[in-house]
Amino acid sequence: MHIRPATAADAALILRFIRELAIYEKAESSVQTDEAGIRASLFAPDAKAFALVCEVAGEPVGYAVYFFNYSTWLGRNGLYLEDLYISPGHRGRGAGKALLQHIARIAMDNDCGRFEWSVLDWNAPAIAFYEAVGAKPQSEWTVYRMQGEALRKFAAG
């Protein structure tokens, strides 16, 4: 198993994994990006998010996307995992755990006080996996989102 930083040449691969993840999450129509969008957002010189590719015997089997955030309570940066995905045929063999551990090491190497992510409440396999590695749900928090036209209208005043 090999985990490596993704490169711009991986844009099509990452987009394929994003679409697979969206299908699994029953939200395929929500994917609005394309290869150019992936290249621009993950591989521009000023990119704020980062991607990893997990390979087994040279074959890409999954990916992760993460970025750094900040905790005022800790007075330290944190790391937020946006996506962690392993193709169905490769699950249960340690790739997801290896990828999660790799990102945890990135968090530690960057003196992050937290490593956080969200999981859909119906995704029992993912919840069981995360709890098995020691993650705890933060049930007292509710995620809010503003996007699209609502975001444009609100920003415009």
N, C-alpha and C positions, 0 to 999 in steps of 0.2 A: 504494500500500500504506500502510495506517495501523495503527499499534499503539497501543492505548490501555489504561489501567487498566480492568479490569472493574468493574461496579457490581452492586448487589443485583438490579437489573433483568435482569442477564445470567445469573441462577442456572439457569434452564431451559436456556439455550444451553450453559453450561458442563457441566451434567449430560449433555446430548446428546453433547457432545464426549468426556466421560469414558466414556460407554457405547460410543461408536465406538472409542475407544482400547482399551477392555477387550475388545471383539470382535476387534480386530486382534491383541491379545496373547493371544487364546484364553483369556480369563478373565472373560467377561461375567458369570458368576454371582458373581464376587467383588465386584461393585459393590453396596455396601450402603446408600449414601447416597441422599438424595432432594433436591428443591429446597430444602426447609427446612434440611436439613443443610448444603448448600452455602452458603446465606445465613448461617447461624449461624457456620460455620467460616471463611468468607472475608470476610464483610462486617460482622461485629460490631465495635463500637468497639475491642475488645481483640484483634482477629484477629492471629494469628501468621504466617499465610500470606497470599500475595497472588496475584492473578490478572491476566493480560493477555489481551486479545482482539486478534487480527490480522484486519484487514478488507482486502479488495480490492474497489475500486469500491463501497464501502459494504456489501458482503456479508461476514459473518463466515466466515472460512475455517480458523481454528485458534485455539488458546489455549495458555497456559502458566500453571503454578502454581509458585511458588517461596517459599522462606523462608530466613531467616538462621540460620546455625549458628555454631559457634565452634571454632577450632583452638588447642589449648594449645601446640602446637609453634611456631605462628606468633605466638601472642599477639594474634590478630586474628579478627574475624568472617569468616565465609565465606558463600557463597550456595549453596544447594542447590536444584537444579531438580527438582521432583517430577514434573511432566508437561510435555511439549512435544508438541503434536499439530497436524498440518495434515490437513484432509480429503483423501482420496485424489485427488479431481479437481483439486486445487490444488497438488499436490506437484510439485517439479521446476521451480518458477517463482520461487524465491527467498524465499518466505514463511517457511519454516523457518529459513533463514539470517538473515533480517531479525529474526525473533523472538529467536533465540539471541544475535545481536549486541546487540539492545536490552537483554536481560537481562545480558549482559556489561558494558554501560555502567552498569546499575544497580549491579552488583557494584563496578565502579571508583568510581562516585560515592559509594558507602558504604564505601570503603577496605577492601574485602574482599581477603583474601589468597588465596582460592581460589574457584573456581566449579566445582561438582561435580554429577554426576548418575549414574544407573545406566541401563544398557541391557541388555535380555535378550540372552543370548549367541547366540541364533539369529537376531536381527534384523540381518541383514547390511546392508540398505540404511541403517539408522540408524548402524551402526558405521562404514560407509564415509563417510557424511556427517560424523560427528563427527571422524573421523581427517582428513578433507579440510580441516576448518577448524582443525586443529592440536591437538585434544584427544588425550590419551594415556590408554590403559586402565591401570588400577591393578590389574594381575593378581595382585599379592601379597596383596591383601585379599579376604576372603570376607565377604559380607554375611550377617548373622544377623538373624532376626526373631522376636519373641515377640508374639503377639496372641491375642485371644479368650480362651477358657477357660484356656489355658496362662498367659497374662498375669495373669488374675484369680487363679488358684491361687498363682502365684509371689508376687504382691504381698501376698496374704493370709498368706503364710508357711507 
